[in-house]
């Protein structure tokens, strides 16, 4: 019961958090359903990069993008006029999930304490919960130190912290105070806010920055520490403007063009055409799903490449087992083989090919008399109505 | 590394273990994340009174994006129910197992649907094309392309 069983299954089961960690509704009203509501109905994990379809249903970006690749339908309400273009990021849900994940183990701990106070029992599970909460608190600490400042540049990082600690609401900002931009919520000097917004929130347009921009264009190396800082900020802002990768119509592309698409992102260009296409399709899904996360939750491109590699090795394993299942394949294709054999020997089989027997064998079609159910086990669409 | 399918199935299994299955459905075995067995019986008045069937679920790594392969077990003296949508080899013609599968469905949800499919049956009979189908049926029912035109089930 300590969770150190060498069985893979047991390990996985202990590793998994789910709404059942919370007691029933009578003991802790709403907590279990809250934990359920913040999870993706496809993968049952907490929403990762939550996106919403036009019907309002929410999923992890990766989950729904993968599903829409197989079928254009909302998994929850079966609305069929949906596609990737309708996906909208849901940053509020993302924020909610992150906050809940931070508070979750703490709440579990509180519940446990309350419970053990009531009946004086210390379950073996308690140890695990406390461990969890420790690690989560660590994560929270890291999050609060690096998270908030991530969008701001170094120079006003300290200012942000001070203004957050102090009262931010009630005093009227003076021209040299930092105020949040109403568009991008980046903190900007009040006197610069109009220029900032006019520039499309790209850059605080104070003279020094435009100077360094010109310096960059003209190729003059600016030597001040200030200008390097500006450059760093420009990288961040251009990241924000990253566009999603468009879907390609691979049918119109030559192998070489597909390879170029892959090498643009430093992806392997090995394998046949179908492998290349599948790899690029999956890359578009992984890349765009990552883009749907808020900038501080995003993974690096390098990690995405690793994920693509893992995905590909899983796919390989899958197709191998399919092929190795030779008897099934043989049985499945038997009718097709027979049809081809018959077709290859037209003279000998002319009389019998006129009889219905080979036709029946070529495609297994049948009708339910009462409900018109047809059963095919071949891709061909030549149902023989009998 | 635990894949999405294994994690999702682990959660479903945890829920079954702690909450139990709906009435008439019982977990027989779930030793891994590739094959689970359930027993299913129809409660109350029905044509299948006192009959107990065994359902087999097979999962691939694409679950829950791809549907599980679900069929009745017909080995070791077990029988598939006699039903217009159930072939004697255990294969089931039900849209939610094929083109109407949705990843928000779960193993238990499929069991409940099949239970109600049996419960609403009015006449015990095999599909009309049963003999012809089972002669050539693939091992995996997912490889059969069923056509679903009967909305009453």
Interface residues (C-beta under 8 A of the other chain):
Chain A: X9 X12 X13 X15 X16 X18 X20 X41 X42 X43 X44 X45 X63 X66 X67 X70 X73 X75 X76 X78 X310 X314 X317 X318 X328 X331 X332 X334 X335 X360 X361 X364 X366 X367 X368 X369 X370 X371 X372 X373 X374 X375 X376 X377 X378 X379
Chain B: X1 X2 X3 X4 X6 X7 X8 X10 X11 X12 X13 X14 X15 X18 X19 X31 X32 X33 X60 X61 X62 X64 X65 X66 X84 X85 X93 X100 X102 X103 X104 X127 X128 X129 X132 X133 X136 X137 X138 X139 X140 X143 X144 X145 X146 X147 X148 X149 X150 X152
